[in-house]
C-alpha cells in the first residue's frame, strides 16, 4: 500500500505568505465575523480557511495557487471550486469534520464553506450560541420560511 495515498496538503505545505497577507485584510482578518459576535479566543479567518482547505485536500502541488487565492480573496467562486474538489477527493461524499472546542465556530464555518459536513461543540453555552449565529443559522435552508413583513 502506498504510504502517501491518504496524505493531505497540510502534510506537505502550509501557505504562510498567503495567510499573512490575508490576515491584514478585511476578508481574512476575522473582523467581519467579530462584528457579529466578539470572542476572547478569536482567530483570523484566513488561518481557519487555510487549516480546513489544506487539511481536507490531497497533497497535490497543482492546488497551491487555488488555495492561496481562496485564502486571500475568499471569492465565492474559488471557495465553491475548492469545495467541489474536497468532495471529489473523498469519493463524492462530503467529509465530516468535528471540532471539539469550536468556540464561536470559525473552524466549522470554514469547514462548511470547504464542502464538509461540520459539527462544532463547546462546553460554554455562550460559545454554542455564537457558533450557531455565525456558522449554523446562516448556512441553513430558510426557503420554506414565510417572507418577513
VMD Tcl script that builds the backbone (N, CA, C; Angstrom):
set m [mol new atoms 447]
animate dup $m
set s [atomselect $m all]
$s set {name element resname resid chain x y z} {
  {N N UNK 1 A 0.841 -1.192 0.000}
  {CA C UNK 1 A 0.000 0.000 0.000}
  {C C UNK 1 A 0.883 1.252 0.000}
  {N N UNK 2 A 0.498 2.235 -0.787}
  {CA C UNK 2 A 1.248 3.473 -0.901}
  {C C UNK 2 A 1.036 4.325 0.357}
  {N N UNK 3 A 2.118 4.691 1.035}
  {CA C UNK 3 A 2.037 5.482 2.268}
  {C C UNK 3 A 1.456 6.869 2.027}
  {N N UNK 4 A 1.640 7.404 0.842}
  {CA C UNK 4 A 1.205 8.773 0.571}
  {C C UNK 4 A -0.209 8.851 0.006}
  {N N UNK 5 A -0.910 7.743 -0.125}
  {CA C UNK 5 A -2.244 7.736 -0.727}
  {C C UNK 5 A -3.229 8.627 0.015}
  {N N UNK 6 A -3.155 8.667 1.330}
  {CA C UNK 6 A -4.081 9.478 2.121}
  {C C UNK 6 A -3.464 10.777 2.612}
  {N N UNK 7 A -2.319 11.132 2.078}
  {CA C UNK 7 A -1.644 12.346 2.513}
  {C C UNK 7 A -2.459 13.573 2.130}
  {N N UNK 8 A -2.556 14.492 3.041}
  {CA C UNK 8 A -3.286 15.730 2.814}
  {C C UNK 8 A -2.295 16.852 2.510}
  {N N UNK 9 A -2.792 17.892 1.913}
  {CA C UNK 9 A -1.965 19.045 1.549}
  {C C UNK 9 A -1.204 19.588 2.758}
  {N N UNK 10 A -1.846 19.636 3.912}
  {CA C UNK 10 A -1.228 20.207 5.102}
  {C C UNK 10 A 0.000 19.407 5.559}
  {N N UNK 11 A 0.094 18.140 5.160}
  {CA C UNK 11 A 1.254 17.320 5.495}
  {C C UNK 11 A 2.511 17.777 4.756}
  {N N UNK 12 A 2.338 18.463 3.646}
  {CA C UNK 12 A 3.471 18.845 2.788}
  {C C UNK 12 A 3.682 20.345 2.645}
  {N N UNK 13 A 2.623 21.144 2.844}
  {CA C UNK 13 A 2.712 22.560 2.505}
  {C C UNK 13 A 1.770 23.383 3.370}
  {N N UNK 14 A 2.224 24.562 3.718}
  {CA C UNK 14 A 1.429 25.487 4.508}
  {C C UNK 14 A 1.569 26.870 3.886}
  {N N UNK 15 A 0.472 27.509 3.459}
  {CA C UNK 15 A 0.563 28.788 2.740}
  {C C UNK 15 A 0.768 29.984 3.673}
  {N N UNK 16 A 1.925 30.056 4.292}
  {CA C UNK 16 A 2.217 31.097 5.289}
  {C C UNK 16 A 2.081 32.495 4.706}
  {N N UNK 17 A 2.679 32.745 3.565}
  {CA C UNK 17 A 2.642 34.091 2.987}
  {C C UNK 17 A 1.214 34.532 2.665}
  {N N UNK 18 A 0.398 33.631 2.130}
  {CA C UNK 18 A -0.991 33.971 1.800}
  {C C UNK 18 A -1.799 34.250 3.061}
  {N N UNK 19 A -1.578 33.457 4.101}
  {CA C UNK 19 A -2.289 33.681 5.366}
  {C C UNK 19 A -1.875 35.020 5.958}
  {N N UNK 20 A -0.582 35.308 5.950}
  {CA C UNK 20 A -0.076 36.568 6.488}
  {C C UNK 20 A -0.688 37.753 5.752}
  {N N UNK 21 A -0.735 37.670 4.427}
  {CA C UNK 21 A -1.322 38.746 3.624}
  {C C UNK 21 A -2.813 38.887 3.924}
  {N N UNK 22 A -3.531 37.775 3.988}
  {CA C UNK 22 A -4.979 37.813 4.204}
  {C C UNK 22 A -5.343 38.310 5.597}
  {N N UNK 23 A -4.520 38.018 6.585}
  {CA C UNK 23 A -4.815 38.457 7.961}
  {C C UNK 23 A -4.806 39.974 8.085}
  {N N UNK 24 A -4.162 40.630 7.142}
  {CA C UNK 24 A -4.111 42.099 7.150}
  {C C UNK 24 A -5.284 42.726 6.404}
  {N N UNK 25 A -6.138 41.896 5.795}
  {CA C UNK 25 A -7.266 42.414 5.022}
  {C C UNK 25 A -8.583 42.134 5.751}
  {N N UNK 26 A -9.627 42.808 5.311}
  {CA C UNK 26 A -10.948 42.585 5.915}
  {C C UNK 26 A -11.436 41.166 5.666}
  {N N UNK 27 A -11.083 40.604 4.512}
  {CA C UNK 27 A -11.536 39.254 4.151}
  {C C UNK 27 A -10.954 38.198 5.082}
  {N N UNK 28 A -9.688 38.322 5.421}
  {CA C UNK 28 A -9.024 37.267 6.179}
  {C C UNK 28 A -8.795 37.545 7.642}
  {N N UNK 29 A -9.080 38.759 8.097}
  {CA C UNK 29 A -8.760 39.126 9.471}
  {C C UNK 29 A -9.729 38.556 10.497}
  {N N UNK 30 A -10.942 38.262 10.079}
  {CA C UNK 30 A -11.967 37.812 11.017}
  {C C UNK 30 A -12.753 38.970 11.603}
  {N N UNK 31 A -12.452 40.203 11.180}
  {CA C UNK 31 A -13.148 41.368 11.729}
  {C C UNK 31 A -14.631 41.361 11.388}
  {N N UNK 32 A -14.978 40.846 10.197}
  {CA C UNK 32 A -16.393 40.792 9.833}
  {C C UNK 32 A -17.147 39.854 10.768}
  {N N UNK 33 A -16.536 38.704 11.070}
  {CA C UNK 33 A -17.164 37.748 11.970}
  {C C UNK 33 A -17.193 38.287 13.405}
  {N N UNK 34 A -16.163 39.033 13.795}
  {CA C UNK 34 A -16.131 39.623 15.136}
  {C C UNK 34 A -17.228 40.669 15.304}
  {N N UNK 35 A -17.638 41.288 14.188}
  {CA C UNK 35 A -18.718 42.266 14.261}
  {C C UNK 35 A -20.033 41.590 14.636}
  {N N UNK 36 A -20.171 40.311 14.267}
  {CA C UNK 36 A -21.378 39.569 14.626}
  {C C UNK 36 A -21.327 39.154 16.084}
  {N N UNK 37 A -20.163 38.658 16.506}
  {CA C UNK 37 A -20.055 38.161 17.871}
  {C C UNK 37 A -18.600 38.180 18.308}
  {N N UNK 38 A -18.282 38.979 19.306}
  {CA C UNK 38 A -16.917 39.029 19.826}
  {C C UNK 38 A -16.616 37.764 20.602}
  {N N UNK 39 A -15.369 37.377 20.581}
  {CA C UNK 39 A -14.960 36.188 21.316}
  {C C UNK 39 A -13.524 36.353 21.736}
  {N N UNK 40 A -13.218 35.981 22.959}
  {CA C UNK 40 A -11.887 36.223 23.523}
  {C C UNK 40 A -10.793 35.444 22.817}
  {N N UNK 41 A -11.086 34.319 22.237}
  {CA C UNK 41 A -10.070 33.482 21.609}
  {C C UNK 41 A -10.242 33.458 20.094}
  {N N UNK 42 A -10.577 34.589 19.522}
  {CA C UNK 42 A -10.839 34.609 18.086}
  {C C UNK 42 A -9.552 34.442 17.291}
  {N N UNK 43 A -9.695 33.815 16.145}
  {CA C UNK 43 A -8.577 33.600 15.248}
  {C C UNK 43 A -8.913 34.226 13.902}
  {N N UNK 44 A -7.899 34.686 13.209}
  {CA C UNK 44 A -8.184 35.232 11.874}
  {C C UNK 44 A -8.817 34.173 10.978}
  {N N UNK 45 A -9.773 34.588 10.207}
  {CA C UNK 45 A -10.490 33.666 9.334}
  {C C UNK 45 A -9.545 33.030 8.319}
  {N N UNK 46 A -8.494 33.752 7.928}
  {CA C UNK 46 A -7.531 33.197 6.966}
  {C C UNK 46 A -6.856 31.957 7.531}
  {N N UNK 47 A -6.574 31.956 8.822}
  {CA C UNK 47 A -5.961 30.775 9.438}
  {C C UNK 47 A -6.931 29.602 9.422}
  {N N UNK 48 A -8.189 29.863 9.738}
  {CA C UNK 48 A -9.193 28.795 9.741}
  {C C UNK 48 A -9.398 28.243 8.333}
  {N N UNK 49 A -9.448 29.138 7.351}
  {CA C UNK 49 A -9.644 28.714 5.967}
  {C C UNK 49 A -8.460 27.865 5.506}
  {N N UNK 50 A -7.254 28.296 5.832}
  {CA C UNK 50 A -6.055 27.553 5.469}
  {C C UNK 50 A -6.060 26.175 6.100}
  {N N UNK 51 A -6.432 26.121 7.351}
  {CA C UNK 51 A -6.459 24.854 8.080}
  {C C UNK 51 A -7.444 23.889 7.450}
  {N N UNK 52 A -8.639 24.332 7.153}
  {CA C UNK 52 A -9.659 23.458 6.570}
  {C C UNK 52 A -9.271 23.017 5.167}
  {N N UNK 53 A -8.846 23.956 4.328}
  {CA C UNK 53 A -8.536 23.614 2.938}
  {C C UNK 53 A -7.373 22.630 2.855}
  {N N UNK 54 A -6.274 22.965 3.512}
  {CA C UNK 54 A -5.102 22.098 3.398}
  {C C UNK 54 A -5.282 20.795 4.157}
  {N N UNK 55 A -6.172 20.762 5.127}
  {CA C UNK 55 A -6.425 19.540 5.874}
  {C C UNK 55 A -7.352 18.571 5.155}
  {N N UNK 56 A -8.136 19.054 4.211}
  {CA C UNK 56 A -9.093 18.181 3.530}
  {C C UNK 56 A -8.708 17.834 2.099}
  {N N UNK 57 A -7.820 18.606 1.509}
  {CA C UNK 57 A -7.449 18.341 0.119}
  {C C UNK 57 A -6.212 17.456 0.033}
  {N N UNK 58 A -6.117 16.654 -1.029}
  {CA C UNK 58 A -4.946 15.790 -1.181}
  {C C UNK 58 A -3.682 16.612 -1.426}
  {N N UNK 59 A -2.545 16.007 -1.147}
  {CA C UNK 59 A -1.252 16.674 -1.318}
  {C C UNK 59 A -0.921 16.785 -2.799}
  {N N UNK 60 A -1.541 17.745 -3.467}
  {CA C UNK 60 A -1.349 17.967 -4.892}
  {C C UNK 60 A -0.819 19.386 -5.083}
  {N N UNK 61 A 0.450 19.533 -5.480}
  {CA C UNK 61 A 1.029 20.872 -5.649}
  {C C UNK 61 A 0.251 21.756 -6.622}
  {N N UNK 62 A -0.505 21.151 -7.538}
  {CA C UNK 62 A -1.289 21.931 -8.503}
  {C C UNK 62 A -2.395 22.741 -7.826}
  {N N UNK 63 A -2.748 22.392 -6.599}
  {CA C UNK 63 A -3.820 23.093 -5.888}
  {C C UNK 63 A -3.334 24.325 -5.115}
  {N N UNK 64 A -2.030 24.499 -5.015}
  {CA C UNK 64 A -1.480 25.587 -4.192}
  {C C UNK 64 A -2.011 26.959 -4.581}
  {N N UNK 65 A -1.995 27.289 -5.857}
  {CA C UNK 65 A -2.448 28.615 -6.293}
  {C C UNK 65 A -3.929 28.833 -5.994}
  {N N UNK 66 A -4.732 27.806 -6.178}
  {CA C UNK 66 A -6.162 27.909 -5.904}
  {C C UNK 66 A -6.415 28.117 -4.409}
  {N N UNK 67 A -5.684 27.393 -3.568}
  {CA C UNK 67 A -5.833 27.546 -2.116}
  {C C UNK 67 A -5.399 28.944 -1.693}
  {N N UNK 68 A -4.264 29.415 -2.217}
  {CA C UNK 68 A -3.811 30.766 -1.878}
  {C C UNK 68 A -4.826 31.811 -2.306}
  {N N UNK 69 A -5.426 31.632 -3.477}
  {CA C UNK 69 A -6.445 32.575 -3.947}
  {C C UNK 69 A -7.656 32.580 -3.016}
  {N N UNK 70 A -8.054 31.414 -2.545}
  {CA C UNK 70 A -9.198 31.324 -1.623}
  {C C UNK 70 A -8.874 31.999 -0.296}
  {N N UNK 71 A -7.662 31.834 0.173}
  {CA C UNK 71 A -7.266 32.428 1.453}
  {C C UNK 71 A -7.245 33.945 1.352}
  {N N UNK 72 A -6.671 34.456 0.277}
  {CA C UNK 72 A -6.503 35.902 0.140}
  {C C UNK 72 A -7.807 36.596 -0.236}
  {N N UNK 73 A -8.579 36.017 -1.168}
  {CA C UNK 73 A -9.763 36.727 -1.661}
  {C C UNK 73 A -11.064 36.286 -1.010}
  {N N UNK 74 A -11.168 35.000 -0.657}
  {CA C UNK 74 A -12.429 34.489 -0.141}
  {C C UNK 74 A -13.528 34.499 -1.194}
  {N N UNK 75 A -13.156 34.563 -2.455}
  {CA C UNK 75 A -14.121 34.625 -3.558}
  {C C UNK 75 A -15.073 33.434 -3.508}
  {N N UNK 76 A -16.386 33.672 -3.611}
  {CA C UNK 76 A -17.346 32.562 -3.609}
  {C C UNK 76 A -17.084 31.539 -4.707}
  {N N UNK 77 A -16.653 32.002 -5.888}
  {CA C UNK 77 A -16.375 31.071 -6.979}
  {C C UNK 77 A -15.195 30.166 -6.650}
  {N N UNK 78 A -14.137 30.755 -6.095}
  {CA C UNK 78 A -12.955 29.980 -5.712}
  {C C UNK 78 A -13.299 29.006 -4.595}
  {N N UNK 79 A -14.050 29.469 -3.605}
  {CA C UNK 79 A -14.439 28.608 -2.492}
  {C C UNK 79 A -15.305 27.455 -2.993}
  {N N UNK 80 A -16.206 27.731 -3.926}
  {CA C UNK 80 A -17.066 26.693 -4.487}
  {C C UNK 80 A -16.248 25.660 -5.260}
  {N N UNK 81 A -15.269 26.138 -6.024}
  {CA C UNK 81 A -14.404 25.227 -6.778}
  {C C UNK 81 A -13.620 24.319 -5.825}
  {N N UNK 82 A -13.094 24.890 -4.748}
  {CA C UNK 82 A -12.360 24.083 -3.771}
  {C C UNK 82 A -13.284 23.110 -3.044}
  {N N UNK 83 A -14.496 23.541 -2.722}
  {CA C UNK 83 A -15.458 22.644 -2.064}
  {C C UNK 83 A -15.770 21.452 -2.973}
  {N N UNK 84 A -15.907 21.702 -4.266}
  {CA C UNK 84 A -16.130 20.605 -5.213}
  {C C UNK 84 A -14.941 19.651 -5.232}
  {N N UNK 85 A -13.727 20.200 -5.167}
  {CA C UNK 85 A -12.516 19.364 -5.137}
  {C C UNK 85 A -12.439 18.540 -3.854}
  {N N UNK 86 A -12.858 19.128 -2.732}
  {CA C UNK 86 A -12.868 18.393 -1.462}
  {C C UNK 86 A -13.803 17.194 -1.572}
  {N N UNK 87 A -15.008 17.415 -2.077}
  {CA C UNK 87 A -15.988 16.331 -2.212}
  {C C UNK 87 A -15.476 15.279 -3.204}
  {N N UNK 88 A -14.890 15.719 -4.305}
  {CA C UNK 88 A -14.360 14.775 -5.298}
  {C C UNK 88 A -13.217 13.945 -4.709}
  {N N UNK 89 A -12.403 14.565 -3.843}
  {CA C UNK 89 A -11.256 13.845 -3.274}
  {C C UNK 89 A -11.676 12.817 -2.228}
  {N N UNK 90 A -12.931 12.862 -1.807}
  {CA C UNK 90 A -13.428 11.888 -0.825}
  {C C UNK 90 A -14.465 10.960 -1.449}
  {N N UNK 91 A -14.320 10.702 -2.729}
  {CA C UNK 91 A -15.187 9.749 -3.405}
  {C C UNK 91 A -16.606 10.234 -3.629}
  {N N UNK 92 A -16.797 11.542 -3.722}
  {CA C UNK 92 A -18.121 12.090 -3.980}
  {C C UNK 92 A -18.968 12.307 -2.738}
  {N N UNK 93 A -18.430 11.987 -1.585}
  {CA C UNK 93 A -19.153 12.212 -0.320}
  {C C UNK 93 A -18.515 13.386 0.410}
  {N N UNK 94 A -19.346 14.171 1.051}
  {CA C UNK 94 A -18.815 15.278 1.847}
  {C C UNK 94 A -18.132 14.704 3.089}
  {N N UNK 95 A -16.884 15.100 3.356}
  {CA C UNK 95 A -16.232 14.621 4.570}
  {C C UNK 95 A -16.902 15.222 5.800}
  {N N UNK 96 A -16.745 14.559 6.919}
  {CA C UNK 96 A -17.304 15.057 8.179}
  {C C UNK 96 A -16.166 15.599 9.022}
  {N N UNK 97 A -16.338 16.806 9.544}
  {CA C UNK 97 A -15.322 17.453 10.355}
  {C C UNK 97 A -15.896 17.724 11.739}
  {N N UNK 98 A -15.186 17.315 12.762}
  {CA C UNK 98 A -15.608 17.542 14.144}
  {C C UNK 98 A -14.636 18.500 14.809}
  {N N UNK 99 A -15.163 19.546 15.429}
  {CA C UNK 99 A -14.355 20.487 16.204}
  {C C UNK 99 A -14.852 20.410 17.645}
  {N N UNK 100 A -14.055 19.786 18.491}
  {CA C UNK 100 A -14.451 19.541 19.884}
  {C C UNK 100 A -14.452 20.809 20.744}
  {N N UNK 101 A -13.721 21.815 20.338}
  {CA C UNK 101 A -13.638 23.068 21.085}
  {C C UNK 101 A -13.905 24.214 20.116}
  {N N UNK 102 A -15.110 24.253 19.577}
  {CA C UNK 102 A -15.385 25.128 18.446}
  {C C UNK 102 A -15.486 26.608 18.794}
  {N N UNK 103 A -15.614 26.953 20.049}
  {CA C UNK 103 A -15.716 28.365 20.388}
  {C C UNK 103 A -16.841 29.017 19.611}
  {N N UNK 104 A -16.534 30.104 18.937}
  {CA C UNK 104 A -17.588 30.809 18.204}
  {C C UNK 104 A -17.836 30.235 16.818}
  {N N UNK 105 A -17.137 29.167 16.447}
  {CA C UNK 105 A -17.488 28.421 15.249}
  {C C UNK 105 A -16.746 28.757 13.971}
  {N N UNK 106 A -15.578 29.378 14.057}
  {CA C UNK 106 A -14.850 29.740 12.842}
  {C C UNK 106 A -14.410 28.501 12.054}
  {N N UNK 107 A -13.844 27.492 12.736}
  {CA C UNK 107 A -13.411 26.291 12.008}
  {C C UNK 107 A -14.597 25.531 11.404}
  {N N UNK 108 A -15.706 25.333 12.126}
  {CA C UNK 108 A -16.867 24.710 11.477}
  {C C UNK 108 A -17.401 25.538 10.295}
  {N N UNK 109 A -17.386 26.849 10.422}
  {CA C UNK 109 A -17.834 27.706 9.326}
  {C C UNK 109 A -16.963 27.490 8.093}
  {N N UNK 110 A -15.664 27.521 8.269}
  {CA C UNK 110 A -14.766 27.329 7.131}
  {C C UNK 110 A -14.804 25.897 6.609}
  {N N UNK 111 A -15.029 24.925 7.486}
  {CA C UNK 111 A -15.199 23.547 7.035}
  {C C UNK 111 A -16.411 23.407 6.142}
  {N N UNK 112 A -17.513 24.050 6.524}
  {CA C UNK 112 A -18.730 24.006 5.701}
  {C C UNK 112 A -18.507 24.708 4.371}
  {N N UNK 113 A -17.814 25.835 4.396}
  {CA C UNK 113 A -17.503 26.535 3.146}
  {C C UNK 113 A -16.614 25.689 2.243}
  {N N UNK 114 A -15.813 24.807 2.862}
  {CA C UNK 114 A -14.891 23.948 2.100}
  {C C UNK 114 A -15.554 22.641 1.678}
  {N N UNK 115 A -16.855 22.498 1.901}
  {CA C UNK 115 A -17.567 21.336 1.401}
  {C C UNK 115 A -17.789 20.214 2.398}
  {N N UNK 116 A -17.388 20.395 3.645}
  {CA C UNK 116 A -17.537 19.337 4.645}
  {C C UNK 116 A -18.845 19.488 5.417}
  {N N UNK 117 A -19.306 18.383 5.962}
  {CA C UNK 117 A -20.361 18.430 6.975}
  {C C UNK 117 A -19.614 18.713 8.269}
  {N N UNK 118 A -20.026 19.725 8.986}
  {CA C UNK 118 A -19.263 20.109 10.164}
  {C C UNK 118 A -20.086 19.994 11.434}
  {N N UNK 119 A -19.400 19.605 12.484}
  {CA C UNK 119 A -20.005 19.513 13.806}
  {C C UNK 119 A -19.085 20.271 14.750}
  {N N UNK 120 A -19.623 21.269 15.399}
  {CA C UNK 120 A -18.854 22.036 16.373}
  {C C UNK 120 A -19.532 21.957 17.722}
  {N N UNK 121 A -18.768 21.601 18.734}
  {CA C UNK 121 A -19.320 21.553 20.092}
  {C C UNK 121 A -18.408 22.342 21.027}
  {N N UNK 122 A -18.986 22.792 22.093}
  {CA C UNK 122 A -18.223 23.530 23.088}
  {C C UNK 122 A -18.953 23.407 24.414}
  {N N UNK 123 A -18.211 23.497 25.491}
  {CA C UNK 123 A -18.793 23.420 26.822}
  {C C UNK 123 A -19.575 24.679 27.189}
  {N N UNK 124 A -19.137 25.801 26.670}
  {CA C UNK 124 A -19.744 27.079 27.010}
  {C C UNK 124 A -21.040 27.299 26.239}
  {N N UNK 125 A -22.154 27.556 26.933}
  {CA C UNK 125 A -23.404 27.859 26.223}
  {C C UNK 125 A -23.290 29.133 25.389}
  {N N UNK 126 A -22.476 30.072 25.830}
  {CA C UNK 126 A -22.273 31.304 25.064}
  {C C UNK 126 A -21.565 30.978 23.753}
  {N N UNK 127 A -20.561 30.094 23.813}
  {CA C UNK 127 A -19.849 29.684 22.598}
  {C C UNK 127 A -20.776 28.940 21.649}
  {N N UNK 128 A -21.637 28.100 22.181}
  {CA C UNK 128 A -22.588 27.360 21.349}
  {C C UNK 128 A -23.518 28.338 20.627}
  {N N UNK 129 A -24.022 29.328 21.339}
  {CA C UNK 129 A -24.864 30.349 20.719}
  {C C UNK 129 A -24.090 31.102 19.643}
  {N N UNK 130 A -22.862 31.486 19.936}
  {CA C UNK 130 A -22.038 32.206 18.957}
  {C C UNK 130 A -21.820 31.359 17.714}
  {N N UNK 131 A -21.531 30.074 17.894}
  {CA C UNK 131 A -21.333 29.176 16.752}
  {C C UNK 131 A -22.583 29.043 15.912}
  {N N UNK 132 A -23.725 28.999 16.570}
  {CA C UNK 132 A -24.983 28.906 15.813}
  {C C UNK 132 A -25.234 30.188 15.020}
  {N N UNK 133 A -24.978 31.326 15.651}
  {CA C UNK 133 A -25.196 32.599 14.964}
  {C C UNK 133 A -24.250 32.775 13.787}
  {N N UNK 134 A -23.017 32.327 13.940}
  {CA C UNK 134 A -22.019 32.540 12.906}
  {C C UNK 134 A -22.024 31.457 11.839}
  {N N UNK 135 A -22.112 30.197 12.242}
  {CA C UNK 135 A -21.894 29.106 11.294}
  {C C UNK 135 A -23.141 28.287 10.976}
  {N N UNK 136 A -24.013 28.107 11.936}
  {CA C UNK 136 A -25.152 27.206 11.732}
  {C C UNK 136 A -26.315 27.901 11.016}
  {N N UNK 137 A -26.860 28.919 11.626}
  {CA C UNK 137 A -28.061 29.543 11.076}
  {C C UNK 137 A -27.870 30.120 9.672}
  {N N UNK 138 A -26.768 30.806 9.365}
  {CA C UNK 138 A -26.619 31.340 8.004}
  {C C UNK 138 A -26.536 30.264 6.920}
  {N N UNK 139 A -26.093 29.060 7.269}
  {CA C UNK 139 A -25.937 28.019 6.254}
  {C C UNK 139 A -27.181 27.143 6.095}
  {N N UNK 140 A -28.211 27.381 6.880}
  {CA C UNK 140 A -29.446 26.595 6.757}
  {C C UNK 140 A -30.272 27.031 5.554}
  {N N UNK 141 A -31.119 26.137 5.103}
  {CA C UNK 141 A -32.044 26.457 4.018}
  {C C UNK 141 A -33.291 27.089 4.638}
  {N N UNK 142 A -33.447 28.370 4.434}
  {CA C UNK 142 A -34.576 29.106 5.008}
  {C C UNK 142 A -35.663 29.357 3.961}
  {N N UNK 143 A -35.577 28.719 2.799}
  {CA C UNK 143 A -36.522 28.997 1.720}
  {C C UNK 143 A -37.965 28.632 2.071}
  {N N UNK 144 A -38.158 27.719 3.015}
  {CA C UNK 144 A -39.517 27.305 3.367}
  {C C UNK 144 A -40.180 28.273 4.359}
  {N N UNK 145 A -39.407 29.228 4.864}
  {CA C UNK 145 A -39.952 30.196 5.828}
  {C C UNK 145 A -40.757 31.261 5.102}
  {N N UNK 146 A -41.827 31.743 5.720}
  {CA C UNK 146 A -42.597 32.837 5.075}
  {C C UNK 146 A -41.766 34.113 5.048}
  {N N UNK 147 A -42.008 34.957 4.069}
  {CA C UNK 147 A -41.246 36.210 3.998}
  {C C UNK 147 A -41.558 37.106 5.193}
  {N N UNK 148 A -40.587 37.896 5.592}
  {CA C UNK 148 A -40.787 38.842 6.692}
  {C C UNK 148 A -41.655 39.977 6.211}
  {N N UNK 149 A -42.506 40.513 7.088}
  {CA C UNK 149 A -43.363 41.627 6.672}
  {C C UNK 149 A -42.557 42.889 6.432}
}
mol reanalyze $m
mol bondsrecalc $m
mol representation Tube
mol addrep $m
